[in-house]
Amino acid sequence: MPKLSLCMIVKNEENYLGDCLKSVKEVVDEIVIVDTGSSDNTVNIAREYGAKIFHFEWINDFSAARNYALSKTTGDWILYLDADERLAPESYNEVSEIKRTTVKAGFYCNVISFDEHNSKPNIIRYNRLFKNSADIRFEGKIHEQIVHSLKKNEYELFESGVKIFHEGYNIPQHMMLEKANRNLELLLEEYKKDKTDYVIFQIAQTYGVLIDNEKAIEYFDKIIKSPTSSNHFKSHAFRYKAAVEFQNNKNIDKALEFALKAEKFFDREPILNSLLTKIYLNKKEFSKSVFYARKALEVNRSDDNVEFRLNLDENALLLIALQASIEGELSKDFDYFYEEFKKVDKGSDKNISYFVDLVNKLKNNLSLNVNELNTLPIVSNFANVNLLLAMIERWRTPEEKLNILEKFPMELRNAWYHFIKGSSLIKIGELKNAIKALEISMRNKFYNPALYFFLVSASIESGNHEKLPLYIEKAEKMFKDDPDNYSRIMLLKNKLTPLLKGK
């Protein structure tokens, strides 16, 4: 009967190792653990599971340690894991089947990382199961790889459905940054000797974790220019540049340019399609926004065999998709995303059912009772505020809009909130307060020409012409790169010429 060896390197992993070994004890025939200098209870935990324990002096080289561990195995097949990983129970049968095969092969497994900081799991394919041979060696000081050696030794490479859960990203932010800085030091050292696309990509990724966008883009640009880098690497590089433009520089057109380039290289990436959803929503191209939202959902739920994939928090995506559907008056799309939103697991959040009901009432233009109004401050947050505002803007009478707006927590009263409040106050004749609200929206650079039309209208109606030149000046600056809206502002300016000259 063929044997399967678990092959691991560890250091101070007492918090993780027991659960890791427990997850594989039913399927492996040998546990080989190489300790690189633990000072905690790691070695004793390994002994409890009958592991063969060896020691290796750490020399800042992960491949050297892993290759030493390989040399100590006696199994026909190797499964390698880290201490913060667990083999999924549903994968036991497939792993047992693989170890009974006689072909000289390696199998890609899906390593699923849970990242609570970013509220999304990552799925990356690694070759973690392979036929044992003295010729097979890991390469790379950091982010070590086995697949190059497998190919060099003419192994066949197959996909598998084996799942490995990785918990190593669920650590405090300062520990995450410490780990990234350590990895970066080793990657830059390796880069001096071996400027492979893989090393360059990992350096760019690590600078991204450290929120050093300038350095991350410097290395992502190397990936883009490399004639040998994969389409997936190039797509991810352009996607990163698009996200930086969208989030930090607010250059929507540049963000779209980079995102579409990313799509040409590889379009089956959930976060890329989610970014395109947001970009097109921002550009008020609602049909395109919901198209990419649907695609993001479909890809996020697919079993594509891709090099790596960052999965989405579907709650966040669906809130954006619902907003695009409301703003674009796309009722069929709204109904689809609303049904999907109800299906997504909301965990232990008891308030989510209230929010779902609130969305349904707003969508159907139904009045809210006192209890429903009082739940709004509880269920509203930064993630869903724009969806709520999009629905309130189209909801019932000005008086009812103002009533519900009063329930909004202060921290959520953004530029859009003040725009809706101001436009509603105009309709009930409270011009002075309307102007105050609209000016707050203007100072916060709310991008909607209707804001300036409302300000001008309220000022003229109230007989206060003093600030008309200011409103026109602000509007001209705001829309100078937007031909359609700029022409509307110039038409307004021409109509106001007698009043402006009178000042």
C-alpha positions, -999 to 999 in steps of 0.1 A, spaced: 0 0 0 15 34 -10 25 57 19 17 94 22 42 116 41 32 149 57 62 172 53 64 204 74 88 230 87 78 248 119 90 274 145 70 284 176 36 271 163 20 259 195 -12 278 188 -17 262 154 2 229 151 -22 207 170 -52 215 148 -31 211 117 -19 176 126 -54 166 138 -68 175 104 -45 151 86 -40 122 110 -66 100 93 -50 103 58 -12 105 62 10 75 71 40 95 82 45 129 98 79 145 92 85 178 111 116 199 109 119 225 136 139 256 129 144 268 165 111 267 185 112 279 221 76 271 229 56 238 231 57 231 193 80 200 195 60 184 223 28 188 204 44 172 173 55 142 195 19 137 207 10 130 171 38 105 166 58 128 143 94 122 133 111 153 145 143 168 131 161 201 137 175 226 111 195 257 119 176 286 103 196 303 75 169 327 61 161 302 34 127 285 33 136 262 5 167 249 23 146 240 53 119 224 32 144 204 11 160 191 43 125 180 54 119 162 21 152 143 26 138 128 58 106 114 43 100 78 33 66 80 18 57 74 -19 38 107 -19 43 141 -2 17 164 12 33 196 25 15 221 48 22 250 71 12 249 107 -16 274 102 -32 253 75 -58 225 78 -68 198 53 -106 201 47 -125 169 58 -143 167 25 -109 162 8 -99 131 27 -112 107 1 -96 125 -28 -62 126 -10 -65 88 -3 -73 82 -40 -43 103 -52 -18 84 -30 -29 51 -46 -20 63 -81 12 52 -97 18 80 -121 47 104 -116 26 136 -110 19 166 -89 -16 178 -80 -27 214 -76 -48 221 -44 -70 250 -35 -55 269 -5 -83 291 9 -71 319 31 -95 337 54 -87 374 58 -109 392 84 -91 425 78 -104 427 43 -136 406 48 -128 383 19 -113 348 14 -84 343 -11 -81 312 -31 -47 303 -45 -37 271 -63 -5 254 -51 10 221 -60 9 206 -25 7 168 -34 33 151 -54 51 118 -60 82 116 -38 116 116 -55 151 126 -45 153 148 -76 124 170 -65 136 202 -48 120 235 -36 133 267 -51 133 303 -37 143 317 -3 108 330 3 74 320 -13 93 288 -22 80 268 -51 80 231 -60 64 232 -94 95 243 -114 113 211 -101 83 190 -110 82 203 -145 120 199 -149 117 163 -139 88 157 -164 61 152 -138 25 154 -151 6 182 -134 -31 177 -126 -59 197 -110 -76 184 -79 -105 194 -57 -84 191 -25 -91 221 -2 -66 234 24 -78 261 48 -52 287 58 -58 308 89 -25 327 89 -40 360 78 -63 363 108 -37 379 129 -35 415 143 -26 442 118 8 449 134 18 412 131 7 412 95 29 442 88 58 426 106 54 394 86 53 415 53 84 434 62 102 401 70 91 387 36 101 418 18 136 417 31 140 381 19 124 388 -15 146 418 -22 176 397 -13 165 370 -38 157 397 -64 193 407 -65 202 372 -76 172 361 -96 149 386 -112 121 361 -121 85 373 -128 74 353 -97 98 371 -74 89 405 -89 52 398 -85 56 388 -49 76 420 -42 48 441 -57 22 422 -37 42 427 -5 45 464 -10 8 464 -15 3 448 19 25 475 34 4 501 16 34 515 -3 15 521 -36 45 539 -52 68 509 -48 41 484 -55 33 500 -88 71 502 -96 73 464 -95 39 458 -110 51 479 -140 80 455 -143 55 427 -146 35 446 -172 66 452 -193 80 416 -189 76 395 -221 75 363 -200 50 372 -172 17 354 -173 -15 371 -184 -29 366 -149 1 385 -134 -4 413 -159 -41 415 -152 -35 417 -115 -9 444 -120 -33 466 -141 -61 459 -116 -39 471 -87 -31 503 -107 -68 508 -114 -77 505 -77 -51 530 -67 -64 555 -92 -100 549 -81 -95 549 -43 -66 574 -38 -64 597 -68 -102 597 -77 -91 596 -113 -121 576 -126 -112 577 -163 -76 565 -156 -90 538 -133 -113 526 -161 -85 526 -186 -63 503 -163 -93 481 -154 -102 474 -190 -65 466 -198 -66 441 -169 -98 426 -183 -82 420 -217 -54 399 -200 -77 380 -177 -114 386 -170 -123 358 -146 -112 377 -115 -139 386 -89 -122 417 -75 -116 431 -110 -152 427 -120 -162 443 -86 -139 472 -93 -155 477 -127 -189 476 -110 -179 505 -88 -162 525 -116 -192 524 -139 -215 532 -109 -194 563 -103 -196 572 -140 -234 568 -138 -233 540 -165 -257 518 -146 -263 490 -171 -226 484 -173 -223 485 -136 -249 458 -130 -234 437 -159 -201 436 -141 -218 430 -107 -235 399 -122 -202 387 -136 -184 393 -103 -210 371 -86 -208 344 -112 -169 342 -111 -169 344 -73 -190 313 -71 -172 294 -99 -148 265 -96 -123 280 -122 -89 264 -120 -69 296 -119 -34 305 -107 -48 325 -78 -80 343 -70 -91 368 -45 -127 362 -36 -153 388 -27 -174 397 3 -207 393 -16 -226 414 9 -205 445 -1 -208 437 -38 -246 433 -37 -251 466 -18 -233 483 -47 -253 463 -73 -286 473 -56 -275 509 -56 -267 508 -94 -301 491 -101 -320 518 -81 -301 547 -96 -305 533 -131 -341 524 -126 -333 488 -135 -361 470 -117 -354 435 -129 -318 438 -119 -328 451 -85 -351 421 -80 -323 397 -89 -297 413 -66 -323 417 -38 -330 380 -39 -293 372 -39 -288 396 -10 -313 377 10 -295 344 4 -260 355 15 -250 343 49 -251 373 73 -235 354 102 -249 364 136 -260 399 127 -296 400 140 -302 434 125 -297 423 89 -333 411 86 -345 446 96 -323 460 69 -336 436 43 -372 446 52 -362 483 51 -348 480 16 -379 462 4 -402 489 18 -381 517 3 -380 500 -30 -418 496 -31 -424 532 -19 -441 521 13 -444 542 44 -423 533 74 -439 529 109 -423 543 140 -404 511 149 -390 508 114 -378 544 115 -362 538 149 -342 508 136 -326 529 108 -297 542 130 -290 506 141 -289 490 107 -273 518 87 -235 519 83 -208 531 59 -212 500 37 -249 505 31 -255 542 34 -253 550 -3 -278 523 -12 -302 538 14 -297 573 1 -303 562 -35 -336 547 -24 -347 576 -2 -340 601 -30 -367 583 -51 -390 577 -21 -424 592 -15 -430 629 -4 -404 655 7 -419 655 42 -414 617 45 -378 620 31 -369 646 57 -385 624 85 -363 595 76 -332 616 70 -334 629 106 -329 593 118 -295 590 101 -265 589 125 -243 620 122 -213 601 109 -232 590 79 -245 624 68 -223 627 37 -226 650 7 -254 630 -9 -274 631 24 -272 670 24 -281 672 -13 -313 651 -7 -321 671 24 -316 704 6 -336 695 -24 -365 682 -2 -364 715 19 -368 735 -13 -400 716 -22 -416 725 11 -405 761 9 -378 762 36 -353 780 13 -328 793 40 -323 758 55 -322 743 20 -293 766 10 -274 756 41 -278 719 34 -269 723 -3 -238 744 5 -226 716 28 -230 692 -1 -211 717 -24 -182 720 1 -179 682 1 -177 682 -37 -209 663 -45 -207 655 -82 -241 664 -95 -250 695 -116 -285 694 -101 -268 706 -69 -259 740 -85 -293 743 -102 -310 739 -68 -287 764 -52 -293 790 -79 -331 783 -78 -333 786 -40 -311 818 -40 -332 835 -67 -365 825 -51 -354 838 -17 -341 871 -33 -305 864 -22 -283 868 -53 -250 875 -34 -236 840 -38 -246 833 -74 -211 840 -88 -196 817 -62 -219 788 -72 -212 793 -109 -175 794 -103 -176 762 -82 -197 745 -108 -173 755 -137 -143 740 -118 -162 709 -108 -173 700 -144 -145 715 -165 -134 680 -177 -170 668 -182 -182 682 -215 -219 674 -212 -223 687 -177 -200 717 -184 -222 728 -213 -253 727 -189 -235 749 -164 -225 774 -192 -262 776 -203 -271 783 -167 -244 809 -165 -256 827 -197 -292 828 -183 -279 843 -151 -258 870 -169 -281 899 -159 -281 889 -123 -243 882 -123 -236 916 -139 -258 933 -114 -235 922 -86 
